[in-house]
Amino acid sequence: MSHRPKIRSLGLGIAASVALLAAIHPGTAAASPLDDSSIARTARPAVGADSWNLLRATNESRGRFNLPRLRLNRELSVIARRHSAAMARSSELFHTANVDTYLHAIGWSVWGENVGYTPRDVASVERAFMDSPHHRENILNREFHQVAIGSVRVDGILWVAVFFYG
């Protein structure tokens, strides 16, 4: 049975095009590394096709503004995928509350996060993110050099979590 996902928000939730519901104020809900038996723990973590396609779309958006390409962090993408799976399980969008939990071993000074879902494809997610001022700001932020992208499809819905940092 399919039902419309909810958003936990402090009022900054944005309804974007094509049923993509998006960002909320960071820190409104906690997300912790969750056990997900479907995610293999390997020396070189696998990144799914939807995540690679979203990386490509994000870098194409940055390229239109003469910004450098983002580099994908595969290990952190596993955590982003767990975050996407947790959102899918709860049918709610939420942001990461304790960023340092994920980035404690990585040198970083700035962080941003885009979360969303769509019953369509990666292109619709990227369009919706670029149409949203908060998401667009993350995509086009010159201080971001790295990204982690997690995506899962559940009951025909694509759930995504994108961690930007620099």
For each residue, the residues with C-beta under 8 A, 3 or more apart:
1:
2: 155 156 157
3: 91
4: 91
5: 21 87 91 92 93 117 157
6: 91 92 93
7: 13 21 24 92 93 94
8: 24 28 29 92 93 94
9: 12 13 24 25 28
10: 24 25 28
11: 25
12: 9 23 24 25 134
13: 7 9 21 22 23 24 93
14: 21 22 23 132 134 135
15: 21 22
16: 20 21 22 116 128 129 131 132 135
17: 20 124 127 128 131
18: 118 119 120 124 127 128
19: 117 118 119 120
20: 16 17 116 117 118 124 125 128 129
21: 5 7 13 14 15 16 93 116 117
22: 13 14 15 16 93 114 115 116 128 129 132 134 135
23: 12 13 14 93 95 113 114 115 116 132 134 135
24: 7 8 9 10 12 13 28 29 93 94 95 115
25: 9 10 11 12 28 95
26: 95 96 97 99 113
27: 95 97
28: 8 9 10 24 25 94 95 97
29: 8 24 92 94 95 97
30: 96 97 98
31: 34 83 86 94 95 96 97
32: 98 101
33: 79 82 101 102
34: 31 82 83 85 86
35:
36: 39 81 82 85
37:
38: 85
39: 36 78 81 82 85
40: 45 46
41: 45 78
42: 45 46
43:
44: 74
45: 40 41 42 74 75 77 78
46: 40 42
47: 51 52 72 74 77 149
48: 51 52 81 151
49: 52 53
50: 53 54 122 151 153 158 160
51: 47 48 54 55 77 80 81 149 150 151 160
52: 47 48 49 55 56
53: 49 50 56 57 122
54: 50 51 57 58 122 125 126 149 151 160 162
55: 51 52 58 59 70 72 147 149
56: 52 53 59 60
57: 53 54 60 61 122 123 125 126
58: 54 55 61 62 70 126 139 147 149 162
59: 55 56 62 63 69 70
60: 56 57 63 64
61: 57 58 64 65 126 130 139 140
62: 58 59 65 67 68 69 70 139 140
63: 59 60 66 67 69
64: 60 61
65: 61 62 140
66: 63
67: 62 63 140 142
68: 62 145
69: 59 62 63
70: 55 58 59 62 144 145 146 147 164
71: 145 146 147
72: 47 55 77 146 147 148 149
73: 76 77 106 146 147 148
74: 44 45 47 77 78
75: 45 78 79
76: 73 79 80 102 103 106 148 163
77: 45 47 51 72 73 74 80 81 148 149 150
78: 39 41 45 74 75 81 82 150
79: 33 75 76 82 83 102 148 150 163
80: 51 76 77 83 84 148 149 150 161 162 163
81: 36 39 48 51 77 78 84 85 150 151 152 161
82: 33 34 36 39 78 79 85 86 150
83: 31 34 79 80 86 87 96 115 150 161
84: 80 81 87 88 115 150 151 152 159 160 161
85: 34 36 38 39 81 82 88 89 150 152 154 159
86: 31 34 82 83 89 90
87: 5 83 84 90 91 92 93 94 115 117 159 161
88: 84 85 91 117 152 154 157 159
89: 85 86 154
90: 86 87 94
91: 3 4 5 6 87 88
92: 5 6 7 8 29 87
93: 5 6 7 8 13 21 22 23 24 87 115 116 117
94: 7 8 24 28 29 31 87 90 115
95: 23 24 25 26 27 28 29 31 113 115
96: 26 30 31 83 99 101 102 113 161 163
97: 26 27 28 29 30 31
98: 30 32 101 102
99: 26 96 102 103 111
100: 103 104
101: 32 33 96 98 104
102: 33 76 79 96 98 99 163
103: 76 99 100 106 108 111 165
104: 100 101
105:
106: 73 76 103 165
107:
108: 103 111 146 165 166
109: 143 166
110: 141 143 144 165 166
111: 99 103 108 163 164 165
112: 137 138 141 144 163 164 165
113: 23 26 95 96 138 161 162 163 164
114: 22 23 129 135 138 139 160 161 162 164
115: 22 23 24 83 84 87 93 94 95 160 161 162
116: 16 20 21 22 23 93 125 128 129 135 159 160
117: 5 19 20 21 87 88 93 157 158 159 160
118: 18 19 20 121 124 125 128 157 158
119: 18 19 156 157 158
120: 18 19 123 124 125 158
121: 118 124 125 158
122: 50 53 54 57 125 126 158
123: 57 120 126 127
124: 17 18 20 118 120 121 127 128
125: 20 54 57 116 118 120 121 122 128 129 158 160
126: 54 57 58 61 122 123 129 130
127: 17 18 123 124 130 131
128: 16 17 18 20 22 116 118 124 125 131 132 135
129: 16 20 22 114 116 125 126 132 135 136 138 139
130: 61 126 127 135 136 139
131: 16 17 127 128 136
132: 14 16 22 23 128 129 135 136
133: 136 137
134: 12 14 22 23 137 138
135: 14 16 22 23 114 116 128 129 130 132 138 139
136: 129 130 131 132 133 139 140
137: 112 133 134 140 141
138: 112 113 114 129 134 135 141 144 162 164
139: 58 61 62 114 129 130 135 136 164
140: 61 62 65 67 136 137
141: 110 112 137 138 144 164 166
142: 67
143: 109 110 166
144: 70 110 112 138 141 147 164 165 166
145: 68 70 71 165 166
146: 70 71 72 73 108 164 165 166
147: 55 58 70 71 72 73 144 162 163 164 165
148: 72 73 76 77 79 80 162 163
149: 47 51 54 55 58 72 77 80 160 161 162 163
150: 51 77 78 79 80 81 82 83 84 85 160 161 162
151: 48 50 51 54 81 84 158 159 160 161
152: 81 84 85 88 158 159
153: 50 156 157 158 159
154: 85 88 89 157 159
155: 2
156: 2 119 153
157: 2 5 88 117 118 119 153 154
158: 50 117 118 119 120 121 122 125 151 152 153
159: 84 85 87 88 116 117 151 152 153 154
160: 50 51 54 84 114 115 116 117 125 149 150 151
161: 80 81 83 84 87 96 113 114 115 149 150 151
162: 54 58 80 113 114 115 138 147 148 149 150
163: 76 79 80 96 102 111 112 113 147 148 149
164: 70 111 112 113 114 138 139 141 144 146 147
165: 103 106 108 110 111 112 144 145 146 147
166: 108 109 110 141 143 144 145 146
